[in-house]
Amino acid sequence: MVRAMFRLAVAAAVACAACSQTENDRPATLQYITEAILQPNCAQDVCHSSYAKTKGYVFDTVAAARESLRPIVNTDEPDSSLLYTVLIRQIKRMPYDAPLPQKDIDLILRWIEGSARGDLGIP
């Protein structure tokens, strides 16, 4: 009984620490966003992988993501970037099976506003 209560207390402490995290100090770079967000959430075999290439977008490598993101990222008007709008819209939101956490969406927007132009080679 004591062991079970201890485990519950530890789990609650870990959950509280994760919930209270407000800083999004992850790097807003193409490499990080591709490897930490796009690959695991979008580059599955039936979606935006080198195999399926749904809508012509491929996010399973940084090089492929760079090519795919150039036409759908608008660094002049980040809020109107297709990449950003498909993540926040209510109808046909991406990914279909589960929306990205808001923290990931915020990081992607921060990347578009900041280093996307250089990362994508946009003049």
MOPAC internal coordinates of N, CA, C and O (Angstrom, degrees):
PM7 1SCF
backbone

  N    0.0000 0     0.00 0     0.00 0    0    0    0
  C    1.4445 1     0.00 0     0.00 0    1    0    0
  C    1.5385 1   111.00 1     0.00 0    2    1    0
  O    1.2310 1   120.89 1   135.45 1    3    2    1
  N    1.3274 1   115.91 1   -44.55 1    3    2    1
  C    1.4601 1   120.36 1   179.94 1    5    3    2
  C    1.5275 1   109.76 1   -64.53 1    6    5    3
  O    1.2310 1   121.13 1   139.03 1    7    6    5
  N    1.3270 1   115.44 1   -40.97 1    7    6    5
  C    1.4619 1   120.03 1   179.47 1    9    7    6
  C    1.5324 1   110.44 1   -62.33 1   10    9    7
  O    1.2310 1   120.01 1   137.38 1   11   10    9
  N    1.3203 1   117.59 1   -42.62 1   11   10    9
  C    1.4651 1   121.68 1   179.24 1   13   11   10
  C    1.5230 1   110.74 1   -64.09 1   14   13   11
  O    1.2310 1   120.25 1   139.40 1   15   14   13
  N    1.3223 1   117.13 1   -40.60 1   15   14   13
  C    1.4695 1   120.20 1   178.94 1   17   15   14
  C    1.5245 1   110.52 1   -66.86 1   18   17   15
  O    1.2310 1   120.58 1   141.70 1   19   18   17
  N    1.3316 1   116.50 1   -38.30 1   19   18   17
  C    1.4591 1   120.46 1   177.77 1   21   19   18
  C    1.5257 1   110.25 1   -62.05 1   22   21   19
  O    1.2310 1   120.69 1   133.55 1   23   22   21
  N    1.3312 1   116.29 1   -46.45 1   23   22   21
  C    1.4725 1   120.24 1   178.85 1   25   23   22
  C    1.5264 1   111.07 1   -60.26 1   26   25   23
  O    1.2310 1   120.65 1   138.35 1   27   26   25
  N    1.3251 1   116.36 1   -41.65 1   27   26   25
  C    1.4591 1   120.63 1   178.60 1   29   27   26
  C    1.5271 1   110.78 1   -63.17 1   30   29   27
  O    1.2310 1   120.23 1   138.55 1   31   30   29
  N    1.3190 1   117.16 1   -41.45 1   31   30   29
  C    1.4609 1   121.14 1   179.61 1   33   31   30
  C    1.5256 1   111.07 1   -65.17 1   34   33   31
  O    1.2310 1   120.40 1   137.87 1   35   34   33
  N    1.3263 1   116.84 1   -42.13 1   35   34   33
  C    1.4626 1   120.67 1   178.10 1   37   35   34
  C    1.5214 1   110.33 1   -64.09 1   38   37   35
  O    1.2310 1   120.33 1   135.21 1   39   38   37
  N    1.3267 1   116.97 1   -44.79 1   39   38   37
  C    1.4655 1   120.44 1   178.93 1   41   39   38
  C    1.5184 1   111.32 1   -61.04 1   42   41   39
  O    1.2310 1   120.22 1   139.35 1   43   42   41
  N    1.3201 1   117.19 1   -40.65 1   43   42   41
  C    1.4623 1   120.86 1   178.90 1   45   43   42
  C    1.5276 1   110.98 1   -65.44 1   46   45   43
  O    1.2310 1   120.55 1   139.59 1   47   46   45
  N    1.3274 1   116.56 1   -40.41 1   47   46   45
  C    1.4696 1   120.09 1   179.17 1   49   47   46
  C    1.5222 1   111.34 1   -64.28 1   50   49   47
  O    1.2310 1   120.37 1   137.59 1   51   50   49
  N    1.3147 1   116.90 1   -42.41 1   51   50   49
  C    1.4702 1   121.04 1   178.22 1   53   51   50
  C    1.5244 1   110.17 1   -64.33 1   54   53   51
  O    1.2310 1   120.42 1   136.78 1   55   54   53
  N    1.3188 1   116.81 1   -43.22 1   55   54   53
  C    1.4703 1   120.61 1  -179.98 1   57   55   54
  C    1.5197 1   110.93 1   -63.41 1   58   57   55
  O    1.2310 1   120.10 1   138.20 1   59   58   57
  N    1.3120 1   117.41 1   -41.80 1   59   58   57
  C    1.4697 1   120.41 1   178.88 1   61   59   58
  C    1.5191 1   111.48 1   -64.40 1   62   61   59
  O    1.2310 1   120.70 1   139.60 1   63   62   61
  N    1.3218 1   116.26 1   -40.40 1   63   62   61
  C    1.4630 1   119.58 1   178.77 1   65   63   62
  C    1.5111 1   110.96 1   -62.57 1   66   65   63
  O    1.2310 1   120.18 1   138.73 1   67   66   65
  N    1.3234 1   117.26 1   -41.27 1   67   66   65
  C    1.4611 1   121.03 1   179.53 1   69   67   66
  C    1.5178 1   111.04 1   -68.06 1   70   69   67
  O    1.2310 1   120.27 1   141.16 1   71   70   69
  N    1.3244 1   117.10 1   -38.84 1   71   70   69
  C    1.4676 1   120.70 1  -178.51 1   73   71   70
  C    1.5183 1   112.18 1   -70.31 1   74   73   71
  O    1.2310 1   119.98 1   148.91 1   75   74   73
  N    1.3161 1   117.64 1   -31.09 1   75   74   73
  C    1.4526 1   119.92 1  -176.55 1   77   75   74
  C    1.5203 1   112.61 1   -84.90 1   78   77   75
  O    1.2310 1   119.96 1   176.80 1   79   78   77
  N    1.3042 1   117.68 1    -3.20 1   79   78   77
  C    1.4491 1   121.39 1  -179.86 1   81   79   78
  C    1.5264 1   109.34 1   -68.83 1   82   81   79
  O    1.2310 1   120.14 1   -62.49 1   83   82   81
  N    1.3109 1   117.34 1   117.51 1   83   82   81
  C    1.4596 1   120.14 1  -178.07 1   85   83   82
  C    1.5194 1   112.03 1  -111.44 1   86   85   83
  O    1.2310 1   119.81 1   157.36 1   87   86   85
  N    1.3022 1   117.97 1   -22.64 1   87   86   85
  C    1.4518 1   121.45 1  -178.88 1   89   87   86
  C    1.5251 1   110.63 1   -79.83 1   90   89   87
  O    1.2310 1   120.90 1   -45.24 1   91   90   89
  N    1.2999 1   115.87 1   134.76 1   91   90   89
  C    1.4584 1   121.28 1   174.79 1   93   91   90
  C    1.5212 1   105.34 1  -108.99 1   94   93   91
  O    1.2310 1   120.84 1  -102.37 1   95   94   93
  N    1.3357 1   116.00 1    77.63 1   95   94   93
  C    1.4536 1   120.77 1  -173.33 1   97   95   94
  C    1.5231 1   112.82 1   -93.24 1   98   97   95
  O    1.2310 1   120.47 1  -164.74 1   99   98   97
  N    1.3106 1   116.70 1    15.26 1   99   98   97
  C    1.4644 1   119.79 1   176.60 1  101   99   98
  C    1.5276 1   108.65 1   -71.59 1  102  101   99
  O    1.2310 1   120.09 1   -27.79 1  103  102  101
  N    1.3279 1   117.44 1   152.21 1  103  102  101
  C    1.4706 1   118.85 1  -176.89 1  105  103  102
  C    1.5291 1   112.43 1   -69.60 1  106  105  103
  O    1.2310 1   120.74 1   -48.05 1  107  106  105
  N    1.3036 1   116.19 1   131.95 1  107  106  105
  C    1.4657 1   122.11 1   177.53 1  109  107  106
  C    1.5268 1   107.97 1   -90.01 1  110  109  107
  O    1.2310 1   121.20 1  -109.11 1  111  110  109
  N    1.3331 1   115.30 1    70.89 1  111  110  109
  C    1.4621 1   121.51 1  -179.45 1  113  111  110
  C    1.5205 1   109.32 1  -126.19 1  114  113  111
  O    1.2310 1   120.86 1   -22.66 1  115  114  113
  N    1.3193 1   115.95 1   157.34 1  115  114  113
  C    1.4559 1   120.78 1   178.42 1  117  115  114
  C    1.5223 1   110.63 1   -59.14 1  118  117  115
  O    1.2310 1   120.21 1   136.76 1  119  118  117
  N    1.3076 1   117.20 1   -43.24 1  119  118  117
  C    1.4689 1   119.99 1  -178.45 1  121  119  118
  C    1.5252 1   111.08 1   -61.70 1  122  121  119
  O    1.2310 1   120.04 1   131.71 1  123  122  121
  N    1.3120 1   117.54 1   -48.29 1  123  122  121
  C    1.4664 1   119.83 1  -178.67 1  125  123  122
  C    1.5301 1   111.14 1   -64.65 1  126  125  123
  O    1.2310 1   120.55 1   132.95 1  127  126  125
  N    1.3167 1   116.55 1   -47.05 1  127  126  125
  C    1.4662 1   119.86 1  -178.11 1  129  127  126
  C    1.5206 1   110.86 1   -62.34 1  130  129  127
  O    1.2310 1   120.23 1   139.69 1  131  130  129
  N    1.3239 1   117.16 1   -40.31 1  131  130  129
  C    1.4665 1   120.10 1   178.13 1  133  131  130
  C    1.5157 1   110.80 1   -64.14 1  134  133  131
  O    1.2310 1   120.48 1   127.82 1  135  134  133
  N    1.3309 1   116.69 1   -52.18 1  135  134  133
  C    1.4624 1   120.56 1  -173.61 1  137  135  134
  C    1.5251 1   113.69 1   -73.25 1  138  137  135
  O    1.2310 1   119.79 1   145.23 1  139  138  137
  N    1.3295 1   118.01 1   -34.77 1  139  138  137
  C    1.4631 1   120.32 1  -175.33 1  141  139  138
  C    1.5227 1   114.21 1   -94.87 1  142  141  139
  O    1.2310 1   120.16 1   155.94 1  143  142  141
  N    1.3330 1   117.29 1   -24.06 1  143  142  141
  C    1.4634 1   118.94 1  -174.88 1  145  143  142
  C    1.5296 1   112.01 1  -119.85 1  146  145  143
  O    1.2310 1   120.35 1   123.90 1  147  146  145
  N    1.3317 1   116.93 1   -56.10 1  147  146  145
  C    1.4645 1   119.51 1  -173.74 1  149  147  146
  C    1.5316 1   113.50 1   -69.62 1  150  149  147
  O    1.2310 1   120.12 1   134.25 1  151  150  149
  N    1.3266 1   117.38 1   -45.75 1  151  150  149
  C    1.4764 1   119.15 1  -179.50 1  153  151  150
  C    1.5237 1   112.00 1   -58.01 1  154  153  151
  O    1.2310 1   119.28 1   124.76 1  155  154  153
  N    1.3308 1   118.97 1   -55.24 1  155  154  153
  C    1.4620 1   117.76 1  -175.73 1  157  155  154
  C    1.5292 1   114.67 1   -71.04 1  158  157  155
  O    1.2310 1   119.74 1   155.71 1  159  158  157
  N    1.3214 1   118.09 1   -24.29 1  159  158  157
  C    1.4592 1   120.16 1  -175.07 1  161  159  158
  C    1.5240 1   114.65 1  -102.92 1  162  161  159
  O    1.2310 1   120.19 1   153.60 1  163  162  161
  N    1.3300 1   117.25 1   -26.40 1  163  162  161
  C    1.4638 1   120.48 1  -171.93 1  165  163  162
  C    1.5261 1   114.15 1  -120.76 1  166  165  163
  O    1.2310 1   119.96 1   156.63 1  167  166  165
  N    1.3037 1   117.68 1   -23.37 1  167  166  165
  C    1.4676 1   120.78 1  -172.79 1  169  167  166
  C    1.5283 1   113.20 1   -97.07 1  170  169  167
  O    1.2310 1   121.10 1  -143.17 1  171  170  169
  N    1.3190 1   115.51 1    36.83 1  171  170  169
  C    1.4591 1   118.39 1   176.66 1  173  171  170
  C    1.5205 1   108.97 1   -74.79 1  174  173  171
  O    1.2310 1   120.71 1   -17.95 1  175  174  173
  N    1.3329 1   116.26 1   162.05 1  175  174  173
  C    1.4690 1   121.35 1  -174.42 1  177  175  174
  C    1.5209 1   113.94 1   -50.10 1  178  177  175
  O    1.2310 1   119.59 1   142.45 1  179  178  177
  N    1.3293 1   118.39 1   -37.55 1  179  178  177
  C    1.4595 1   120.70 1  -174.83 1  181  179  178
  C    1.5255 1   113.53 1   -93.32 1  182  181  179
  O    1.2310 1   120.03 1  -179.27 1  183  182  181
  N    1.3083 1   117.55 1     0.73 1  183  182  181
  C    1.4652 1   119.17 1  -176.77 1  185  183  182
  C    1.5299 1   111.56 1  -117.17 1  186  185  183
  O    1.2310 1   120.37 1    68.09 1  187  186  185
  N    1.3058 1   116.90 1  -111.91 1  187  186  185
  C    1.4643 1   121.59 1  -173.05 1  189  187  186
  C    1.5292 1   111.61 1  -100.46 1  190  189  187
  O    1.2310 1   121.02 1  -125.14 1  191  190  189
  N    1.3234 1   115.65 1    54.86 1  191  190  189
  C    1.4617 1   121.91 1   177.53 1  193  191  190
  C    1.5222 1   109.10 1  -105.00 1  194  193  191
  O    1.2310 1   120.62 1    -9.67 1  195  194  193
  N    1.3067 1   116.41 1   170.33 1  195  194  193
  C    1.4670 1   120.46 1   175.45 1  197  195  194
  C    1.5148 1   111.37 1   -61.97 1  198  197  195
  O    1.2310 1   120.51 1   155.50 1  199  198  197
  N    1.3132 1   116.63 1   -24.50 1  199  198  197
  C    1.4639 1   121.99 1   179.75 1  201  199  198
  C    1.5305 1   111.37 1   -77.54 1  202  201  199
  O    1.2310 1   120.05 1   129.80 1  203  202  201
  N    1.3240 1   117.51 1   -50.20 1  203  202  201
  C    1.4682 1   120.83 1  -173.39 1  205  203  202
  C    1.5288 1   113.38 1   -89.23 1  206  205  203
  O    1.2310 1   120.03 1   138.74 1  207  206  205
  N    1.3123 1   117.56 1   -41.26 1  207  206  205
  C    1.4701 1   123.19 1  -179.28 1  209  207  206
  C    1.5259 1   113.47 1    50.31 1  210  209  207
  O    1.2310 1   120.49 1  -135.73 1  211  210  209
  N    1.3260 1   116.67 1    44.27 1  211  210  209
  C    1.4594 1   121.26 1  -179.58 1  213  211  210
  C    1.5289 1   110.48 1   -55.48 1  214  213  211
  O    1.2310 1   120.91 1   -51.91 1  215  214  213
  N    1.3205 1   115.87 1   128.09 1  215  214  213
  C    1.4730 1   123.77 1  -177.97 1  217  215  214
  C    1.5258 1   112.35 1    58.65 1  218  217  215
  O    1.2310 1   119.93 1  -166.20 1  219  218  217
  N    1.3405 1   117.74 1    13.80 1  219  218  217
  C    1.4579 1   121.87 1   179.51 1  221  219  218
  C    1.5140 1   114.50 1    84.93 1  222  221  219
  O    1.2310 1   119.89 1  -175.17 1  223  222  221
  N    1.3366 1   117.81 1     4.83 1  223  222  221
  C    1.4550 1   121.38 1  -178.38 1  225  223  222
  C    1.5241 1   110.19 1   -98.55 1  226  225  223
  O    1.2310 1   121.04 1   -44.68 1  227  226  225
  N    1.3380 1   115.61 1   135.32 1  227  226  225
  C    1.4612 1   121.93 1   179.60 1  229  227  226
  C    1.5302 1   107.43 1  -131.81 1  230  229  227
  O    1.2310 1   120.87 1   -54.39 1  231  230  229
  N    1.3341 1   115.94 1   125.61 1  231  230  229
  C    1.4576 1   120.73 1  -176.98 1  233  231  230
  C    1.5270 1   113.50 1  -125.11 1  234  233  231
  O    1.2310 1   119.77 1  -157.80 1  235  234  233
  N    1.3285 1   118.05 1    22.20 1  235  234  233
  C    1.4637 1   117.75 1  -177.13 1  237  235  234
  C    1.5220 1   114.22 1   -91.67 1  238  237  235
  O    1.2310 1   119.69 1   172.37 1  239  238  237
  N    1.3150 1   118.19 1    -7.63 1  239  238  237
  C    1.4700 1   121.78 1   171.45 1  241  239  238
  C    1.5215 1   108.15 1  -136.55 1  242  241  239
  O    1.2310 1   120.88 1   -20.83 1  243  242  241
  N    1.3098 1   115.92 1   159.17 1  243  242  241
  C    1.4617 1   119.92 1   179.42 1  245  243  242
  C    1.5286 1   110.21 1   -64.28 1  246  245  243
  O    1.2310 1   120.13 1   138.40 1  247  246  245
  N    1.3253 1   117.35 1   -41.60 1  247  246  245
  C    1.4704 1   120.77 1  -179.93 1  249  247  246
  C    1.5279 1   110.98 1   -62.64 1  250  249  247
  O    1.2310 1   120.31 1   135.61 1  251  250  249
  N    1.3265 1   117.00 1   -44.39 1  251  250  249
  C    1.4684 1   120.34 1   179.31 1  253  251  250
  C    1.5240 1   110.37 1   -67.00 1  254  253  251
  O    1.2310 1   120.18 1   139.99 1  255  254  253
  N    1.3127 1   117.27 1   -40.01 1  255  254  253
  C    1.4635 1   120.85 1   178.53 1  257  255  254
  C    1.5252 1   110.49 1   -62.28 1  258  257  255
  O    1.2310 1   120.31 1   138.50 1  259  258  257
  N    1.3251 1   117.01 1   -41.50 1  259  258  257
  C    1.4633 1   121.22 1   179.21 1  261  259  258
  C    1.5355 1   109.92 1   -56.80 1  262  261  259
  O    1.2310 1   120.32 1   131.71 1  263  262  261
  N    1.3182 1   117.00 1   -48.29 1  263  262  261
  C    1.4668 1   121.10 1   179.79 1  265  263  262
  C    1.5287 1   111.74 1   -64.51 1  266  265  263
  O    1.2310 1   120.56 1   138.74 1  267  266  265
  N    1.3194 1   116.54 1   -41.26 1  267  266  265
  C    1.4584 1   120.77 1  -177.40 1  269  267  266
  C    1.5205 1   112.47 1   -72.00 1  270  269  267
  O    1.2310 1   120.13 1   146.88 1  271  270  269
  N    1.3164 1   117.35 1   -33.12 1  271  270  269
  C    1.4602 1   121.04 1  -175.32 1  273  271  270
  C    1.5230 1   114.09 1   -80.93 1  274  273  271
  O    1.2310 1   119.96 1   153.37 1  275  274  273
  N    1.3259 1   117.68 1   -26.63 1  275  274  273
  C    1.4774 1   119.65 1  -177.86 1  277  275  274
  C    1.5298 1   113.31 1   -49.08 1  278  277  275
  O    1.2310 1   119.30 1   129.70 1  279  278  277
  N    1.3329 1   118.94 1   -50.30 1  279  278  277
  C    1.4681 1   117.61 1  -177.51 1  281  279  278
  C    1.5318 1   114.90 1   -76.97 1  282  281  279
  O    1.2310 1   119.36 1   168.96 1  283  282  281
  N    1.3270 1   118.83 1   -11.04 1  283  282  281
  C    1.4700 1   119.56 1  -176.10 1  285  283  282
  C    1.5254 1   113.39 1  -113.34 1  286  285  283
  O    1.2310 1   120.66 1  -169.82 1  287  286  285
  N    1.3326 1   116.33 1    10.18 1  287  286  285
  C    1.4597 1   121.29 1   176.27 1  289  287  286
  C    1.5193 1   108.02 1  -117.01 1  290  289  287
  O    1.2310 1   120.81 1   -54.97 1  291  290  289
  N    1.3274 1   116.06 1   125.03 1  291  290  289
  C    1.4532 1   122.31 1   179.26 1  293  291  290
  C    1.5281 1   107.19 1  -112.80 1  294  293  291
  O    1.2310 1   120.56 1   -80.50 1  295  294  293
  N    1.3226 1   116.53 1    99.50 1  295  294  293
  C    1.4609 1   120.07 1  -177.11 1  297  295  294
  C    1.5283 1   112.41 1   -73.22 1  298  297  295
  O    1.2310 1   119.90 1   161.89 1  299  298  297
  N    1.3324 1   117.80 1   -18.11 1  299  298  297
  C    1.4667 1   120.85 1   177.60 1  301  299  298
  C    1.5294 1   111.12 1   -77.86 1  302  301  299
  O    1.2310 1   120.49 1   145.67 1  303  302  301
  N    1.3370 1   116.67 1   -34.33 1  303  302  301
  C    1.4604 1   122.48 1   177.71 1  305  303  302
  C    1.5309 1   108.36 1  -133.60 1  306  305  303
  O    1.2310 1   120.20 1  -102.15 1  307  306  305
  N    1.3317 1   117.22 1    77.85 1  307  306  305
  C    1.4639 1   120.75 1  -173.80 1  309  307  306
  C    1.5261 1   114.61 1   -54.14 1  310  309  307
  O    1.2310 1   120.28 1   142.27 1  311  310  309
  N    1.3359 1   117.06 1   -37.73 1  311  310  309
  C    1.4721 1   120.21 1  -179.15 1  313  311  310
  C    1.5238 1   112.66 1   -64.86 1  314  313  311
  O    1.2310 1   120.00 1   158.99 1  315  314  313
  N    1.3395 1   117.60 1   -21.01 1  315  314  313
  C    1.4588 1   119.93 1  -179.84 1  317  315  314
  C    1.5266 1   112.86 1   -98.06 1  318  317  315
  O    1.2310 1   120.23 1  -176.61 1  319  318  317
  N    1.3334 1   117.16 1     3.39 1  319  318  317
  C    1.4688 1   120.37 1   177.40 1  321  319  318
  C    1.5199 1   109.47 1   -61.34 1  322  321  319
  O    1.2310 1   120.64 1   -45.74 1  323  322  321
  N    1.3244 1   116.39 1   134.26 1  323  322  321
  C    1.4572 1   119.90 1   177.46 1  325  323  322
  C    1.5231 1   110.53 1   -57.49 1  326  325  323
  O    1.2310 1   119.93 1   140.16 1  327  326  325
  N    1.3247 1   117.74 1   -39.84 1  327  326  325
  C    1.4574 1   120.48 1   178.08 1  329  327  326
  C    1.5229 1   110.73 1   -54.41 1  330  329  327
  O    1.2310 1   120.28 1   132.38 1  331  330  329
  N    1.3098 1   117.07 1   -47.62 1  331  330  329
  C    1.4679 1   121.32 1  -178.49 1  333  331  330
  C    1.5261 1   111.59 1   -69.87 1  334  333  331
  O    1.2310 1   120.18 1   135.15 1  335  334  333
  N    1.3203 1   117.27 1   -44.85 1  335  334  333
  C    1.4704 1   119.20 1  -175.36 1  337  335  334
  C    1.5274 1   112.64 1   -65.91 1  338  337  335
  O    1.2310 1   119.64 1   145.68 1  339  338  337
  N    1.3405 1   118.29 1   -34.32 1  339  338  337
  C    1.4758 1   118.18 1   179.19 1  341  339  338
  C    1.5281 1   111.35 1   -69.97 1  342  341  339
  O    1.2310 1   120.44 1   159.90 1  343  342  341
  N    1.3209 1   116.77 1   -20.10 1  343  342  341
  C    1.4587 1   120.09 1   178.97 1  345  343  342
  C    1.5207 1   112.68 1   -83.31 1  346  345  343
  O    1.2310 1   120.09 1   157.33 1  347  346  345
  N    1.3408 1   117.43 1   -22.67 1  347  346  345
  C    1.4675 1   119.77 1  -174.95 1  349  347  346
  C    1.5246 1   114.69 1  -111.41 1  350  349  347
  O    1.2310 1   120.02 1   163.10 1  351  350  349
  N    1.3222 1   117.57 1   -16.90 1  351  350  349
  C    1.4634 1   118.58 1  -176.00 1  353  351  350
  C    1.5306 1   110.88 1   -67.73 1  354  353  351
  O    1.2310 1   121.04 1   -21.54 1  355  354  353
  N    1.3160 1   115.61 1   158.46 1  355  354  353
  C    1.4603 1   121.11 1  -177.59 1  357  355  354
  C    1.5291 1   112.49 1   -84.37 1  358  357  355
  O    1.2310 1   120.37 1   144.16 1  359  358  357
  N    1.3338 1   116.90 1   -35.84 1  359  358  357
  C    1.4631 1   120.97 1  -179.25 1  361  359  358
  C    1.5191 1   108.36 1  -100.52 1  362  361  359
  O    1.2310 1   120.60 1   -46.63 1  363  362  361
  N    1.3258 1   116.46 1   133.37 1  363  362  361
  C    1.4625 1   123.57 1  -178.25 1  365  363  362
  C    1.5285 1   112.27 1    56.21 1  366  365  363
  O    1.2310 1   121.13 1  -138.34 1  367  366  365
  N    1.3098 1   115.44 1    41.66 1  367  366  365
  C    1.4627 1   120.92 1   176.96 1  369  367  366
  C    1.5210 1   109.45 1   -68.12 1  370  369  367
  O    1.2310 1   120.77 1   -34.52 1  371  370  369
  N    1.3177 1   116.13 1   145.48 1  371  370  369
  C    1.4573 1   122.04 1   176.00 1  373  371  370
  C    1.5226 1   108.70 1  -108.58 1  374  373  371
  O    1.2310 1   120.01 1   -32.25 1  375  374  373
  N    1.3004 1   117.59 1   147.75 1  375  374  373
  C    1.4629 1   127.86 1   -15.81 1  377  375  374
  C    1.5284 1   111.15 1   -65.55 1  378  377  375
  O    1.2310 1   121.49 1   -30.66 1  379  378  377
  N    1.3348 1   114.75 1   149.34 1  379  378  377
  C    1.4667 1   120.78 1  -176.49 1  381  379  378
  C    1.5208 1   112.84 1   -58.21 1  382  381  379
  O    1.2310 1   120.49 1   133.58 1  383  382  381
  N    1.3321 1   116.67 1   -46.42 1  383  382  381
  C    1.4597 1   120.18 1  -171.10 1  385  383  382
  C    1.5266 1   113.77 1   -71.44 1  386  385  383
  O    1.2310 1   119.56 1   148.50 1  387  386  385
  N    1.3086 1   118.44 1   -31.50 1  387  386  385
  C    1.4718 1   121.35 1   179.63 1  389  387  386
  C    1.5185 1   108.93 1  -161.94 1  390  389  387
  O    1.2310 1   119.91 1   -52.33 1  391  390  389
  N    1.3231 1   117.79 1   127.67 1  391  390  389
  C    1.4645 1   119.66 1   178.35 1  393  391  390
  C    1.5282 1   110.88 1   -62.27 1  394  393  391
  O    1.2310 1   121.16 1   -27.66 1  395  394  393
  N    1.3106 1   115.40 1   152.34 1  395  394  393
  C    1.4600 1   120.30 1   175.66 1  397  395  394
  C    1.5301 1   108.89 1   -67.37 1  398  397  395
  O    1.2310 1   120.37 1   -28.09 1  399  398  397
  N    1.3242 1   116.89 1   151.91 1  399  398  397
  C    1.4688 1   118.89 1   172.49 1  401  399  398
  C    1.5270 1   110.01 1   -61.03 1  402  401  399
  O    1.2310 1   120.38 1   -33.15 1  403  402  401
  N    1.3109 1   116.87 1   146.85 1  403  402  401
  C    1.4616 1   121.49 1  -178.28 1  405  403  402
  C    1.5249 1   110.97 1   -56.61 1  406  405  403
  O    1.2310 1   120.27 1   145.88 1  407  406  405
  N    1.3158 1   117.09 1   -34.12 1  407  406  405
  C    1.4664 1   121.44 1   179.89 1  409  407  406
  C    1.5335 1   110.77 1   -61.48 1  410  409  407
  O    1.2310 1   120.09 1   142.48 1  411  410  409
  N    1.3372 1   117.44 1   -37.52 1  411  410  409
  C    1.4663 1   121.27 1   177.69 1  413  411  410
  C    1.5264 1   110.88 1   -70.57 1  414  413  411
  O    1.2310 1   120.58 1   139.10 1  415  414  413
  N    1.3192 1   116.49 1   -40.90 1  415  414  413
  C    1.4697 1   120.97 1   178.76 1  417  415  414
  C    1.5348 1   109.87 1   -63.54 1  418  417  415
  O    1.2310 1   120.76 1   137.72 1  419  418  417
  N    1.3262 1   116.16 1   -42.28 1  419  418  417
  C    1.4697 1   120.35 1   178.18 1  421  419  418
  C    1.5293 1   111.32 1   -62.43 1  422  421  419
  O    1.2310 1   120.52 1   140.93 1  423  422  421
  N    1.3283 1   116.61 1   -39.07 1  423  422  421
  C    1.4630 1   120.43 1   178.72 1  425  423  422
  C    1.5239 1   110.88 1   -65.61 1  426  425  423
  O    1.2310 1   120.46 1   138.74 1  427  426  425
  N    1.3178 1   116.73 1   -41.26 1  427  426  425
  C    1.4658 1   120.38 1   178.05 1  429  427  426
  C    1.5286 1   110.58 1   -63.00 1  430  429  427
  O    1.2310 1   120.02 1   136.73 1  431  430  429
  N    1.3162 1   117.56 1   -43.27 1  431  430  429
  C    1.4639 1   120.32 1   177.53 1  433  431  430
  C    1.5265 1   110.58 1   -63.27 1  434  433  431
  O    1.2310 1   120.18 1   138.01 1  435  434  433
  N    1.3182 1   117.26 1   -41.99 1  435  434  433
  C    1.4701 1   120.69 1   178.09 1  437  435  434
  C    1.5314 1   110.28 1   -61.36 1  438  437  435
  O    1.2310 1   120.52 1   141.22 1  439  438  437
  N    1.3332 1   116.61 1   -38.78 1  439  438  437
  C    1.4701 1   120.82 1   177.60 1  441  439  438
  C    1.5286 1   110.21 1   -64.71 1  442  441  439
  O    1.2310 1   119.97 1   135.28 1  443  442  441
  N    1.3249 1   117.66 1   -44.72 1  443  442  441
  C    1.4654 1   120.68 1   179.70 1  445  443  442
  C    1.5341 1   109.65 1   -60.50 1  446  445  443
  O    1.2310 1   120.62 1   137.23 1  447  446  445
  N    1.3229 1   116.41 1   -42.77 1  447  446  445
  C    1.4691 1   121.07 1  -179.56 1  449  447  446
  C    1.5296 1   112.31 1   -68.61 1  450  449  447
  O    1.2310 1   120.54 1   151.55 1  451  450  449
  N    1.3265 1   116.58 1   -28.45 1  451  450  449
  C    1.4631 1   120.33 1  -173.34 1  453  451  450
  C    1.5103 1   114.68 1  -104.18 1  454  453  451
  O    1.2310 1   120.30 1    93.58 1  455  454  453
  N    1.3174 1   117.04 1   -86.42 1  455  454  453
  C    1.4644 1   120.27 1  -168.73 1  457  455  454
  C    1.5203 1   115.81 1   -98.25 1  458  457  455
  O    1.2310 1   119.54 1  -175.35 1  459  458  457
  N    1.3214 1   118.49 1     4.65 1  459  458  457
  C    1.4647 1   120.06 1  -178.45 1  461  459  458
  C    1.5255 1   112.23 1   -59.57 1  462  461  459
  O    1.2310 1   120.26 1   138.73 1  463  462  461
  N    1.3007 1   117.11 1   -41.27 1  463  462  461
  C    1.4718 1   120.39 1  -178.67 1  465  463  462
  C    1.5299 1   110.38 1   -55.99 1  466  465  463
  O    1.2310 1   119.92 1   131.38 1  467  466  465
  N    1.3064 1   117.76 1   -48.62 1  467  466  465
  C    1.4604 1   121.52 1   179.37 1  469  467  466
  C    1.5187 1   112.02 1   -70.29 1  470  469  467
  O    1.2310 1   120.24 1   137.08 1  471  470  469
  N    1.3386 1   117.14 1   -42.92 1  471  470  469
  C    1.4650 1   120.99 1  -178.62 1  473  471  470
  C    1.5281 1   112.30 1   -62.25 1  474  473  471
  O    1.2310 1   120.99 1   146.24 1  475  474  473
  N    1.3370 1   115.70 1   -33.76 1  475  474  473
  C    1.4644 1   120.41 1  -177.08 1  477  475  474
  C    1.5204 1   112.52 1   -95.14 1  478  477  475
  O    1.2310 1   120.07 1   174.91 1  479  478  477
  N    1.3198 1   117.48 1    -5.09 1  479  478  477
  C    1.4611 1   120.56 1  -179.57 1  481  479  478
  C    1.5202 1   112.75 1    71.28 1  482  481  479
  O    1.2310 1   120.81 1  -145.31 1  483  482  481
  N    1.3331 1   116.05 1    34.69 1  483  482  481
  C    1.4622 1   120.73 1   179.04 1  485  483  482
  C    1.5236 1   108.12 1   -88.56 1  486  485  483
  O    1.2310 1   120.37 1   -55.11 1  487  486  485
  N    1.3394 1   116.89 1   124.89 1  487  486  485
  C    1.4895 1   119.17 1  -178.51 1  489  487  486
  C    1.5250 1   112.08 1   -67.28 1  490  489  487
  O    1.2310 1   120.10 1   180.00 1  491  490  489

